[in-house]
Amino acid sequence: MAATNAKSVLFVCLGNICRSPIAEAVFQKMVADAKVADQWRIDSAATSTYEIGSPPDHRGQACMKRHDVPMRHIARQWVIDSGATSDWNTGSSPDSRGLACLKKHGIETSHRARQVTKDDFQTFEYILCMDENNLSDLEKKAKSVQSAKAKIELLGSYDPQKQLIIKDPYYGSDKDFETVYEQCVRCCKAFLEANS
Ligand SMILES: N#Cc1ccccc1-c1cc(NCCCN2CCCCC2)c2ccccc2n1
C-alpha cells in the first residue's frame, strides 16, 4: 500500500490495453525490485473508450510473460482499477482475444481498461503518455479540470536513446510489442532514477 506522501504516476495510451498496461507493469516491477513500492501510487488509463472493461491485449500479456514481468493480477493486498480517458466504449466487454489468451496462459487478471477521469488530473503528479495524439488529448482534457496538478509528459521524453514516441502496436506484431516493452524499460528506469 502506498504511503500517504507517495509519489504517483498514471501511464496513458489510446486504449489502456496495449502500451500503458505494459508501462505500468514494468514500472511496478522496477519499484518493487528497488524496494520502494510503498512510495509509489501507479496506475494506467486510456484516452479513448475503445476498450473500457477489456483486459490487457493478449500480445502484451504474452510479452510480459516472456520477460517475467507480473501484469495486474488479482492480489490480496492491492486495490486495483484502471480506465480510459474518453467515453467511446463505455461498458465494453473484455476483448475476446485477451480473455482467450489469458485463459490459455492460466493468467487471471483484474486489469480492465478505463477512461482517465478529472480526478486523475487532480491527484496524480505525473501522467506519462505514449504519443503526440495522447498528449494533445490529455492536454485538451486537462484544460477543463479545476486545479489539475498532473505534469503531462511523453514517457519517451525519458528515453536515453531519445525514441520520443512509443508507437501504438494494436495493428502490429509481437515484435512491435517487444519494441514497446524495450522502450518502456528504458524510460521507466530513467523516470525512476529522476525521481529517487
Ligand atoms: N483508432 C485507431 C488506430 C489508428 C492507428 C493505429 C491503431 C489504432 C487503434 C485502434 C484500436 N481499435 C480499433 C478502432 C476502434 N474504434 C475506433 C472508432 C470509434 C470506436 C472504436 C485500438 C484499440 C485499443 C488500443 C489501441 C487501438 N489503436
PDBQT file of the ligand as one rigid body, heavy atoms in Angstrom, charges set to zero:
ROOT
HETATM    1  N1  LIG A 201      -8.297   4.182 -33.957  1.00  0.00    +0.000 NA
HETATM    2  C1  LIG A 201      -7.250   3.846 -34.223  1.00  0.00    +0.000 C 
HETATM    3  C2  LIG A 201      -5.927   3.400 -34.522  1.00  0.00    +0.000 A 
HETATM    4  C3  LIG A 201      -5.191   4.050 -35.514  1.00  0.00    +0.000 A 
HETATM    5  C4  LIG A 201      -3.883   3.641 -35.795  1.00  0.00    +0.000 A 
HETATM    6  C5  LIG A 201      -3.317   2.602 -35.071  1.00  0.00    +0.000 A 
HETATM    7  C6  LIG A 201      -4.053   1.955 -34.093  1.00  0.00    +0.000 A 
HETATM    8  C7  LIG A 201      -5.355   2.342 -33.807  1.00  0.00    +0.000 A 
HETATM    9  C8  LIG A 201      -6.094   1.634 -32.753  1.00  0.00    +0.000 A 
HETATM   10  C9  LIG A 201      -7.366   1.125 -32.958  1.00  0.00    +0.000 A 
HETATM   11  C10 LIG A 201      -7.990   0.459 -31.936  1.00  0.00    +0.000 A 
HETATM   12  N2  LIG A 201      -9.230  -0.109 -32.059  1.00  0.00    +0.000 N 
HETATM   13  C11 LIG A 201      -9.921  -0.196 -33.347  1.00  0.00    +0.000 C 
HETATM   14  C12 LIG A 201     -10.786   1.016 -33.634  1.00  0.00    +0.000 C 
HETATM   15  C13 LIG A 201     -11.758   1.290 -32.502  1.00  0.00    +0.000 C 
HETATM   16  N3  LIG A 201     -12.911   2.135 -32.890  1.00  0.00    +0.000 N 
HETATM   17  C14 LIG A 201     -12.466   3.462 -33.426  1.00  0.00    +0.000 C 
HETATM   18  C15 LIG A 201     -13.651   4.363 -33.730  1.00  0.00    +0.000 C 
HETATM   19  C16 LIG A 201     -14.546   4.530 -32.515  1.00  0.00    +0.000 C 
HETATM   20  C17 LIG A 201     -14.961   3.177 -31.971  1.00  0.00    +0.000 C 
HETATM   21  C18 LIG A 201     -13.758   2.306 -31.688  1.00  0.00    +0.000 C 
HETATM   22  C19 LIG A 201      -7.323   0.338 -30.688  1.00  0.00    +0.000 A 
HETATM   23  C20 LIG A 201      -7.894  -0.304 -29.581  1.00  0.00    +0.000 A 
HETATM   24  C21 LIG A 201      -7.200  -0.409 -28.391  1.00  0.00    +0.000 A 
HETATM   25  C22 LIG A 201      -5.923   0.107 -28.253  1.00  0.00    +0.000 A 
HETATM   26  C23 LIG A 201      -5.335   0.756 -29.327  1.00  0.00    +0.000 A 
HETATM   27  C24 LIG A 201      -6.028   0.867 -30.550  1.00  0.00    +0.000 A 
HETATM   28  N4  LIG A 201      -5.447   1.505 -31.584  1.00  0.00    +0.000 NA
ENDROOT
TORSDOF 0
